[in-house]
Amino acid sequence: MADSIQQQLQQLVLLSDSVGTAGAGVGAGSVSTVEEAMEQLGPLIHSVYRANKQKLFRQQVDLFAQRKDAEIMKLCGNYHQEFVQSVAQLLKVRQNTSELQEKVVGLNAELQLSGKSLYEKKAELLSLRREHGNIQDAVDAVRGCLDVVRLVAGFDEQVAGKQYYSAIKTLGVLKDQSLPQVRRFAFGRMLESSIPHMETKLQAAALRDMKDWLFGLKKTTRDIGSHLTSRMQRKQGMWAERDAAVQERYFVSSAVQFVLDEEYDHDEPLAVDMMPLYQCLHINEKLGRRAEFRRSFTEDRSDQLSLILASPVQFALAQLAPFEAMLYDVIGFFVVEHGILASAPDFRSKADVDTLWDAGIAKLSDIIARSIQTIRGDPAISQALQGSLTTFTYVMEENAYDVRKLRELMMAIFGV
C-alpha cells in the first residue's frame, strides 16, 4: 500500500513538474494538465481515507518532501557559489554605481560652477561688447565732429585766402554730407544753425572782391577809352586820306567805313579780367542769391556811372581834358558792359545795359546843355568838342550802341 501511495505521489510530482515547465507559456495545454493533476489527487486522497492510511500518507508525504529538500539543497549547493559571486558582483556594481553617482553629482556640481562661471563670463563679454560698441559709436561721432571742424576751419581758411570756388565746394560737402551725420548732437545743430552765417560770410567776401574789382576798373576803363579813342582817331585819319584820294565824293556811312577798315585793323583790344565778377556770380548762384546779386550789381553800376558823369568839367580850350577823360571813362564803362552782356547774357540783360546807356547819354546831354553858350561862343572850343564827340560816337557805334540821340545832340549843337 505504501508503495502504491508513493508511486501515485511521484506521478503527481511528475505531473506537477510538467505543469511547471509548461507554465512558462500560457495556453490551453497547461490548464488541462493542472486539471488532470487535480483529478488524480482527489481519488488518491479518497483511497487514503477509505483505507484509513492517513498516517502512512503523511509519512510518505514527509519522505517525499525530505527527498525534495535534499534535491533542493543539492541544487542550491551547486549554484550557491555562483549565487554568492553574483551577489558579490552585484554589491560591487552597486558600490561602483554609488561611486559613479557621487562622481556624477560632483561632476554636475562642477559643471554647474563652470556653467555659472561661463554665464558670468558671457554676460561680461556681452557687457564688454556693448561698451565696445558704445566706444566705437563715440569714436565715430568724434571723428565725424572732427571732420566737420576741419571742414569749417578749411572753409574759413579758403575764404580768407580768396579760394572761393573751393570754399563753396567745402560748404556743399558740409551741408549735404557731414552735418547730417552729427545733427543729433548739440554741436552739430549749432553748426547747422551757423550755415546761413557762413554763406553770408562767403557772399560778402566775394562781393567785397567784386566791388574792389569795380573800383579798380576806373583806371582800366579810362585806359580802354583812351586806347579806343586813339584807335578811332587813326581810323578817322585813314578815312580822310581815302576821301581826299577819291575824285567823286560820295557819302559813306561809318558802318561801311568800319567794314572797309577791318582788314587793316590789327590792334588788340585791352583785356579786362572779369574773374572776380564771374566768381561772385557763381557763388551767388550756388547760394541761391542770384537775383539779389543781380539787383545789387545793377545798382552798383548805375552808381558808378553817376560818379563818372558827376566829375566837374569846364568847357574852355585849356580845360577840355577833364571832359575828354570823362568820355574815356564812359567808353571804357560801356565796353565792359558790352563784354559782360556778351559773356553772361542770362545775368546782364540788354535792357539793363540800354537803360544805363540812355541814362548816360541824358546826363552827358545835360552837362553839355549847361555850357551851351560857352561852347557856341568859342569856335575853337566848338570845333574841339565836335571832334571829341564825333570820335566818341564812332567808338560807341562800333561797340553796338545806339548813337542816334548823340547825333541828334550834335546836330542841335553844331548843325552837322
Kinemage of the C-alpha trace (Angstrom):
@kinemage 1
@onewidth
@group {chain A} dominant
@subgroup {mainchain}
@vectorlist {calphas} color= white
{ca met a 1} P 0.000 0.000 0.000
{ca ala a 2} L 2.843 2.351 0.834
{ca asp a 3} L 4.485 1.666 -2.495
{ca ser a 4} L 1.233 2.375 -4.263
{ca ile a 5} L 0.823 5.712 -2.452
{ca gln a 6} L 4.438 6.606 -3.116
{ca gln a 7} L 4.064 5.809 -6.808
{ca gln a 8} L 0.918 7.875 -7.033
{ca leu a 9} L 2.685 10.806 -5.294
{ca gln a 10} L 5.596 10.523 -7.706
{ca gln a 11} L 3.200 10.632 -10.644
{ca leu a 12} L 1.595 13.733 -9.165
{ca val a 13} L 5.039 15.324 -8.720
{ca leu a 14} L 5.993 14.449 -12.256
{ca leu a 15} L 2.677 15.804 -13.444
{ca ser a 16} L 3.195 18.993 -11.418
{ca asp a 17} L 6.706 19.320 -12.855
{ca ser a 18} L 5.303 19.039 -16.310
{ca val a 19} L 2.744 21.651 -15.348
{ca gly a 20} L 5.563 23.931 -14.095
{ca thr a 21} L 7.612 23.536 -17.224
{ca ala a 22} L 4.558 24.012 -19.356
{ca gly a 23} L 3.514 27.047 -17.316
{ca ala a 24} L 6.210 29.123 -18.991
{ca gly a 25} L 3.849 29.533 -21.901
{ca val a 26} L 0.228 30.494 -21.285
{ca gly a 27} L -2.093 28.173 -23.242
{ca ala a 28} L -4.881 25.575 -23.159
{ca gly a 29} L -2.395 22.638 -22.667
{ca ser a 30} L -1.146 23.901 -19.292
{ca val a 31} L -4.687 24.368 -17.974
{ca ser a 32} L -5.676 20.830 -18.939
{ca thr a 33} L -2.568 19.361 -17.229
{ca val a 34} L -3.423 21.122 -13.953
{ca glu a 35} L -6.964 19.808 -14.185
{ca glu a 36} L -5.619 16.281 -14.700
{ca ala a 37} L -3.361 16.635 -11.606
{ca met a 38} L -6.320 17.774 -9.529
{ca glu a 39} L -8.432 14.936 -10.838
{ca gln a 40} L -5.754 12.386 -9.815
{ca leu a 41} L -5.252 13.993 -6.394
{ca gly a 42} L -8.873 13.581 -5.480
{ca pro a 43} L -9.079 9.736 -5.903
{ca leu a 44} L -5.738 9.371 -4.104
{ca ile a 45} L -6.917 11.257 -1.022
{ca his a 46} L -10.231 9.337 -1.152
{ca ser a 47} L -8.497 5.941 -1.241
{ca val a 48} L -6.217 7.012 1.641
{ca tyr a 49} L -9.131 7.925 3.903
{ca arg a 50} L -11.115 4.859 2.866
{ca ala a 51} L -8.236 2.587 3.719
{ca asn a 52} L -7.568 4.544 6.908
{ca lys a 53} L -3.967 5.159 5.861
{ca gln a 54} L -3.719 8.840 6.737
{ca lys a 55} L -0.645 8.294 8.905
{ca leu a 56} L 1.100 6.385 6.198
{ca phe a 57} L 0.128 9.075 3.658
{ca arg a 58} L 1.631 11.751 5.887
{ca gln a 59} L 4.789 9.720 6.289
{ca gln a 60} L 5.076 9.264 2.569
{ca val a 61} L 4.457 12.965 2.016
{ca asp a 62} L 7.151 13.769 4.626
{ca leu a 63} L 9.589 11.360 2.981
{ca phe a 64} L 8.772 12.852 -0.357
{ca ala a 65} L 9.304 16.364 1.000
{ca gln a 66} L 12.616 15.306 2.597
{ca arg a 67} L 13.800 13.900 -0.662
{ca lys a 68} L 12.768 17.065 -2.435
{ca asp a 69} L 14.509 19.150 0.234
{ca ala a 70} L 17.648 17.082 -0.306
{ca glu a 71} L 17.376 17.669 -4.002
{ca ile a 72} L 16.871 21.357 -3.411
{ca met a 73} L 19.857 21.510 -1.058
{ca lys a 74} L 21.973 19.712 -3.566
{ca leu a 75} L 20.783 22.034 -6.308
{ca cys a 76} L 21.417 25.047 -4.131
{ca gly a 77} L 24.827 23.730 -3.210
{ca asn a 78} L 25.708 23.503 -6.871
{ca tyr a 79} L 24.620 27.122 -7.584
{ca his a 80} L 25.426 28.688 -4.213
{ca gln a 81} L 28.956 29.741 -5.178
{ca glu a 82} L 27.768 31.277 -8.403
{ca phe a 83} L 24.973 32.983 -6.484
{ca val a 84} L 27.424 34.321 -3.916
{ca gln a 85} L 29.711 35.540 -6.674
{ca ser a 86} L 26.747 37.142 -8.443
{ca val a 87} L 25.693 38.811 -5.223
{ca ala a 88} L 29.267 39.960 -4.644
{ca gln a 89} L 29.430 41.315 -8.186
{ca leu a 90} L 26.043 42.909 -7.679
{ca leu a 91} L 27.262 44.558 -4.481
{ca lys a 92} L 30.392 45.695 -6.263
{ca val a 93} L 28.306 47.049 -9.135
{ca arg a 94} L 26.115 48.739 -6.575
{ca gln a 95} L 29.177 50.232 -4.901
{ca asn a 96} L 30.544 51.300 -8.282
{ca thr a 97} L 27.138 52.700 -9.106
{ca ser a 98} L 27.160 54.673 -5.876
{ca glu a 99} L 30.650 55.929 -6.591
{ca leu a 100} L 29.638 56.746 -10.144
{ca gln a 101} L 26.574 58.539 -8.829
{ca glu a 102} L 28.753 60.507 -6.436
{ca lys a 103} L 31.080 61.353 -9.295
{ca val a 104} L 28.121 62.328 -11.458
{ca val a 105} L 26.816 64.528 -8.642
{ca gly a 106} L 30.278 66.033 -8.203
{ca leu a 107} L 30.668 66.478 -11.935
{ca asn a 108} L 27.237 68.077 -12.063
{ca ala a 109} L 28.263 70.451 -9.293
{ca glu a 110} L 31.476 71.258 -11.105
{ca leu a 111} L 29.502 71.681 -14.317
{ca gln a 112} L 27.097 73.997 -12.526
{ca leu a 113} L 30.023 76.020 -11.228
{ca ser a 114} L 31.653 76.030 -14.656
{ca gly a 115} L 28.330 76.954 -16.234
{ca lys a 116} L 27.867 79.761 -13.750
{ca ser a 117} L 31.379 80.990 -14.444
{ca leu a 118} L 30.762 80.678 -18.179
{ca tyr a 119} L 27.473 82.531 -17.822
{ca glu a 120} L 29.183 85.277 -15.852
{ca lys a 121} L 31.978 85.478 -18.423
{ca lys a 122} L 29.444 85.534 -21.258
{ca ala a 123} L 27.500 88.279 -19.514
{ca glu a 124} L 30.761 90.145 -19.008
{ca leu a 125} L 31.629 89.590 -22.672
{ca leu a 126} L 28.241 90.958 -23.749
{ca ser a 127} L 28.746 93.937 -21.473
{ca leu a 128} L 32.210 94.496 -22.925
{ca arg a 129} L 30.782 94.222 -26.417
{ca arg a 130} L 28.160 96.819 -25.592
{ca glu a 131} L 30.845 99.035 -24.129
{ca his a 132} L 32.998 98.479 -27.207
{ca gly a 133} L 30.044 99.340 -29.425
{ca asn a 134} L 29.401 102.481 -27.392
{ca ile a 135} L 33.080 103.401 -27.565
{ca gln a 136} L 33.100 102.778 -31.326
{ca asp a 137} L 29.977 104.908 -31.727
{ca ala a 138} L 31.631 107.614 -29.649
{ca val a 139} L 34.817 107.373 -31.729
{ca asp a 140} L 32.788 107.579 -34.955
{ca ala a 141} L 30.861 110.539 -33.578
{ca val a 142} L 34.069 112.296 -32.517
{ca arg a 143} L 35.628 111.529 -35.883
{ca gly a 144} L 32.562 112.944 -37.632
{ca cys a 145} L 32.709 116.031 -35.437
{ca leu a 146} L 36.421 116.424 -36.164
{ca asp a 147} L 35.699 116.163 -39.890
{ca val a 148} L 33.096 118.889 -39.510
{ca val a 149} L 35.510 121.051 -37.515
{ca arg a 150} L 38.211 120.537 -40.159
{ca leu a 151} L 35.769 121.474 -42.897
{ca val a 152} L 34.691 124.605 -41.037
{ca ala a 153} L 38.316 125.566 -40.381
{ca gly a 154} L 39.185 124.833 -44.021
{ca phe a 155} L 36.229 126.941 -45.132
{ca asp a 156} L 37.450 129.907 -43.086
{ca glu a 157} L 40.975 129.494 -44.466
{ca gln a 158} L 39.668 129.272 -48.026
{ca val a 159} L 37.556 132.406 -47.613
{ca ala a 160} L 40.493 134.238 -46.063
{ca gly a 161} L 42.725 133.046 -48.924
{ca lys a 162} L 40.113 134.087 -51.542
{ca gln a 163} L 39.728 130.474 -52.700
{ca tyr a 164} L 36.023 130.951 -53.216
{ca tyr a 165} L 35.406 128.015 -55.558
{ca ser a 166} L 36.958 125.663 -53.007
{ca ala a 167} L 35.004 127.358 -50.224
{ca ile a 168} L 31.645 126.876 -51.957
{ca lys a 169} L 32.544 123.232 -52.574
{ca thr a 170} L 33.501 122.783 -48.915
{ca leu a 171} L 30.238 124.402 -47.858
{ca gly a 172} L 28.303 121.975 -50.063
{ca val a 173} L 30.088 118.951 -48.557
{ca leu a 174} L 29.456 120.341 -45.086
{ca lys a 175} L 25.716 120.801 -45.652
{ca asp a 176} L 24.978 117.650 -47.674
{ca gln a 177} L 27.313 115.042 -46.163
{ca ser a 178} L 28.992 115.967 -42.896
{ca leu a 179} L 26.385 117.858 -40.875
{ca pro a 180} L 23.600 115.242 -41.289
{ca gln a 181} L 25.879 112.732 -39.525
{ca val a 182} L 26.307 114.920 -36.417
{ca arg a 183} L 22.907 116.580 -36.422
{ca arg a 184} L 21.826 114.502 -33.401
{ca phe a 185} L 24.418 116.308 -31.277
{ca ala a 186} L 24.033 119.825 -29.949
{ca phe a 187} L 27.375 120.606 -31.565
{ca gly a 188} L 26.046 119.575 -34.979
{ca arg a 189} L 22.808 121.523 -34.554
{ca met a 190} L 24.772 124.604 -33.529
{ca leu a 191} L 26.975 124.340 -36.619
{ca glu a 192} L 23.966 123.734 -38.822
{ca ser a 193} L 22.356 126.898 -37.493
{ca ser a 194} L 25.544 128.798 -38.435
{ca ile a 195} L 25.384 127.726 -42.108
{ca pro a 196} L 23.462 130.879 -43.182
{ca his a 197} L 26.131 132.993 -41.462
{ca met a 198} L 28.858 131.078 -43.318
{ca glu a 199} L 27.013 131.595 -46.611
{ca thr a 200} L 26.681 135.301 -45.890
{ca lys a 201} L 30.367 135.458 -44.989
{ca leu a 202} L 31.338 133.810 -48.280
{ca gln a 203} L 28.988 136.019 -50.257
{ca ala a 204} L 30.256 139.161 -48.526
{ca ala a 205} L 33.900 138.210 -49.194
{ca ala a 206} L 33.244 137.537 -52.873
{ca leu a 207} L 31.148 140.685 -53.170
{ca arg a 208} L 33.860 142.720 -51.475
{ca asp a 209} L 36.410 141.451 -54.007
{ca met a 210} L 33.982 142.211 -56.819
{ca lys a 211} L 33.444 145.747 -55.525
{ca asp a 212} L 37.216 146.188 -55.235
{ca trp a 213} L 37.412 144.996 -58.827
{ca leu a 214} L 34.770 147.514 -59.859
{ca phe a 215} L 36.628 150.275 -58.053
{ca gly a 216} L 39.886 149.182 -59.703
{ca leu a 217} L 38.184 149.287 -63.110
{ca lys a 218} L 38.268 153.089 -63.020
{ca lys a 219} L 41.832 153.247 -64.303
{ca thr a 220} L 41.324 150.269 -66.617
{ca thr a 221} L 38.182 151.707 -68.170
{ca arg a 222} L 39.909 155.057 -68.747
{ca asp a 223} L 42.801 153.228 -70.439
{ca ile a 224} L 40.299 151.315 -72.567
{ca gly a 225} L 38.522 154.537 -73.522
{ca ser a 226} L 41.809 156.297 -74.341
{ca his a 227} L 43.014 153.328 -76.375
{ca leu a 228} L 39.790 153.029 -78.363
{ca thr a 229} L 39.647 156.782 -78.909
{ca ser a 230} L 43.220 156.859 -80.254
{ca arg a 231} L 42.448 153.876 -82.447
{ca met a 232} L 39.316 155.549 -83.809
{ca gln a 233} L 41.218 158.788 -84.446
{ca arg a 234} L 43.700 156.832 -86.564
{ca lys a 235} L 40.793 155.351 -88.480
{ca gln a 236} L 39.331 158.807 -88.998
{ca gly a 237} L 42.676 159.891 -90.427
{ca met a 238} L 42.599 156.937 -92.826
{ca trp a 239} L 39.055 157.860 -93.851
{ca ala a 240} L 40.130 161.464 -94.568
{ca glu a 241} L 43.026 160.252 -96.700
{ca arg a 242} L 40.728 157.873 -98.544
{ca asp a 243} L 38.174 160.592 -99.187
{ca ala a 244} L 40.874 163.027 -100.439
{ca ala a 245} L 42.066 160.469 -102.987
{ca val a 246} L 38.586 159.960 -104.435
{ca gln a 247} L 37.635 162.326 -107.299
{ca glu a 248} L 33.907 161.925 -106.931
{ca arg a 249} L 32.845 162.497 -103.317
{ca tyr a 250} L 30.038 160.284 -102.152
{ca phe a 251} L 28.829 159.956 -98.587
{ca val a 252} L 29.964 156.729 -96.984
{ca ser a 253} L 28.409 155.747 -93.658
{ca ser a 254} L 30.534 154.930 -90.644
{ca ala a 255} L 29.325 151.319 -90.722
{ca val a 256} L 30.716 150.908 -94.242
{ca gln a 257} L 33.958 152.585 -93.158
{ca phe a 258} L 34.273 150.052 -90.314
{ca val a 259} L 33.904 147.155 -92.754
{ca leu a 260} L 36.473 148.647 -95.131
{ca asp a 261} L 38.981 149.086 -92.301
{ca glu a 262} L 38.660 145.585 -90.839
{ca glu a 263} L 41.488 144.129 -92.928
{ca tyr a 264} L 43.846 146.955 -91.833
{ca asp a 265} L 42.875 146.951 -88.178
{ca his a 266} L 45.255 144.719 -86.254
{ca asp a 267} L 45.115 146.397 -82.832
{ca glu a 268} L 44.452 144.027 -79.966
{ca pro a 269} L 41.765 145.320 -77.567
{ca leu a 270} L 42.751 145.829 -73.967
{ca ala a 271} L 41.805 142.747 -71.957
{ca val a 272} L 39.683 143.090 -68.826
{ca asp a 273} L 39.955 140.389 -66.185
{ca met a 274} L 36.348 139.650 -65.241
{ca met a 275} L 37.170 136.698 -62.988
{ca pro a 276} L 36.001 138.474 -59.774
{ca leu a 277} L 32.615 139.135 -61.359
{ca tyr a 278} L 32.171 135.587 -62.668
{ca gln a 279} L 33.395 134.181 -59.366
{ca cys a 280} L 30.910 136.271 -57.394
{ca leu a 281} L 28.145 135.329 -59.824
{ca his a 282} L 28.943 131.626 -59.451
{ca ile a 283} L 28.939 131.821 -55.649
{ca asn a 284} L 25.620 133.669 -55.541
{ca glu a 285} L 24.111 131.117 -57.920
{ca lys a 286} L 25.246 128.267 -55.681
{ca leu a 287} L 23.858 130.051 -52.627
{ca gly a 288} L 20.546 130.747 -54.345
{ca arg a 289} L 21.078 134.506 -54.209
{ca arg a 290} L 21.452 135.255 -57.896
{ca ala a 291} L 18.504 137.668 -58.090
{ca glu a 292} L 19.756 139.579 -55.050
{ca phe a 293} L 23.253 139.840 -56.544
{ca arg a 294} L 21.859 140.961 -59.904
{ca arg a 295} L 19.935 143.801 -58.253
{ca ser a 296} L 22.987 144.801 -56.244
{ca phe a 297} L 25.227 144.745 -59.316
{ca thr a 298} L 22.752 146.833 -61.326
{ca glu a 299} L 22.618 149.423 -58.540
{ca asp a 300} L 26.412 149.495 -58.220
{ca arg a 301} L 26.899 150.014 -61.958
{ca ser a 302} L 24.292 152.751 -62.017
{ca asp a 303} L 26.008 154.479 -59.092
{ca gln a 304} L 29.392 154.085 -60.755
{ca leu a 305} L 28.127 155.659 -63.979
{ca ser a 306} L 26.633 158.518 -61.966
{ca leu a 307} L 30.015 159.082 -60.297
{ca ile a 308} L 31.741 159.172 -63.693
{ca leu a 309} L 29.285 161.716 -65.069
{ca ala a 310} L 29.400 163.769 -61.867
{ca ser a 311} L 33.047 164.743 -62.419
{ca pro a 312} L 33.397 168.524 -62.666
{ca val a 313} L 34.157 169.761 -66.205
{ca gln a 314} L 34.570 173.172 -67.751
{ca phe a 315} L 34.370 173.897 -71.457
{ca ala a 316} L 37.402 176.028 -72.054
{ca leu a 317} L 40.119 175.344 -74.572
{ca ala a 318} L 42.715 174.923 -71.867
{ca gln a 319} L 40.360 172.820 -69.702
{ca leu a 320} L 38.783 170.378 -72.196
{ca ala a 321} L 40.957 167.487 -70.936
{ca pro a 322} L 38.612 166.661 -67.957
{ca phe a 323} L 35.679 166.289 -70.371
{ca glu a 324} L 37.731 164.068 -72.657
{ca ala a 325} L 38.746 161.971 -69.631
{ca met a 326} L 35.056 161.665 -68.797
{ca leu a 327} L 34.395 160.424 -72.336
{ca tyr a 328} L 37.211 157.885 -71.914
{ca asp a 329} L 35.592 156.666 -68.685
{ca val a 330} L 32.185 156.388 -70.338
{ca ile a 331} L 33.652 154.462 -73.278
{ca gly a 332} L 35.500 152.058 -71.001
{ca phe a 333} L 32.450 151.663 -68.770
{ca phe a 334} L 30.157 150.637 -71.616
{ca val a 335} L 32.778 148.496 -73.328
{ca val a 336} L 32.973 146.495 -70.081
{ca glu a 337} L 29.166 146.352 -70.011
{ca his a 338} L 29.181 145.068 -73.591
{ca gly a 339} L 31.688 142.366 -72.604
{ca ile a 340} L 29.569 141.295 -69.618
{ca leu a 341} L 26.464 141.209 -71.801
{ca ala a 342} L 28.223 139.067 -74.410
{ca ser a 343} L 29.712 136.604 -71.915
{ca ala a 344} L 26.800 136.362 -69.448
{ca pro a 345} L 23.569 137.273 -71.245
{ca asp a 346} L 21.443 135.441 -68.675
{ca phe a 347} L 22.890 137.669 -65.938
{ca arg a 348} L 23.196 141.076 -67.601
{ca ser a 349} L 20.320 141.732 -69.991
{ca lys a 350} L 20.443 144.085 -72.966
{ca ala a 351} L 17.574 146.025 -71.451
{ca asp a 352} L 19.682 146.776 -68.355
{ca val a 353} L 22.593 147.988 -70.475
{ca asp a 354} L 20.339 150.052 -72.757
{ca thr a 355} L 18.763 151.670 -69.695
{ca leu a 356} L 22.206 152.639 -68.407
{ca trp a 357} L 23.226 153.876 -71.859
{ca asp a 358} L 20.143 156.080 -72.186
{ca ala a 359} L 20.740 157.465 -68.698
{ca gly a 360} L 24.369 158.181 -69.545
{ca ile a 361} L 23.514 159.983 -72.784
{ca ala a 362} L 20.844 162.030 -70.998
{ca lys a 363} L 23.350 163.023 -68.289
{ca leu a 364} L 26.003 163.827 -70.893
{ca ser a 365} L 23.474 165.980 -72.779
{ca asp a 366} L 22.663 167.861 -69.576
{ca ile a 367} L 26.357 168.559 -68.971
{ca ile a 368} L 26.792 169.971 -72.465
{ca ala a 369} L 23.494 171.892 -72.327
{ca arg a 370} L 24.564 173.727 -69.165
{ca ser a 371} L 27.574 175.163 -71.066
{ca ile a 372} L 25.976 175.576 -74.497
{ca gln a 373} L 26.536 179.352 -74.584
{ca thr a 374} L 30.249 178.963 -73.856
{ca ile a 375} L 30.582 176.248 -76.499
{ca arg a 376} L 28.823 178.234 -79.223
{ca gly a 377} L 30.616 181.430 -78.301
{ca asp a 378} L 34.105 179.996 -78.929
{ca pro a 379} L 34.685 178.405 -82.382
{ca ala a 380} L 37.888 176.685 -81.202
{ca ile a 381} L 36.102 175.060 -78.278
{ca ser a 382} L 33.167 174.156 -80.531
{ca gln a 383} L 35.473 172.540 -83.086
{ca ala a 384} L 37.448 170.618 -80.459
{ca leu a 385} L 34.280 169.415 -78.728
{ca gln a 386} L 32.744 168.403 -82.050
{ca gly a 387} L 35.800 166.295 -82.856
{ca ser a 388} L 35.741 164.600 -79.440
{ca leu a 389} L 32.018 163.840 -79.660
{ca thr a 390} L 32.340 162.556 -83.230
{ca thr a 391} L 35.114 160.159 -82.245
{ca phe a 392} L 33.096 159.149 -79.181
{ca thr a 393} L 30.064 158.446 -81.377
{ca tyr a 394} L 32.063 156.259 -83.757
{ca val a 395} L 33.621 154.285 -80.901
{ca met a 396} L 30.247 153.590 -79.300
{ca glu a 397} L 28.651 152.722 -82.618
{ca glu a 398} L 31.471 150.263 -83.285
{ca asn a 399} L 30.592 148.601 -79.966
{ca ala a 400} L 26.939 148.145 -80.998
{ca tyr a 401} L 25.408 151.053 -79.041
{ca asp a 402} L 22.586 153.198 -80.401
{ca val a 403} L 24.086 156.645 -81.105
{ca arg a 404} L 21.098 158.313 -82.721
{ca lys a 405} L 20.476 160.547 -79.707
{ca leu a 406} L 24.132 161.581 -79.767
{ca arg a 407} L 23.899 162.513 -83.422
{ca glu a 408} L 20.728 164.465 -82.726
{ca leu a 409} L 22.583 166.281 -79.938
{ca met a 410} L 25.493 167.108 -82.257
{ca met a 411} L 23.070 168.247 -84.935
{ca ala a 412} L 21.399 170.553 -82.435
{ca ile a 413} L 24.700 171.981 -81.182
{ca phe a 414} L 26.905 172.059 -84.271
{ca gly a 415} L 24.410 171.788 -87.102
{ca val a 416} L 26.147 168.697 -88.581
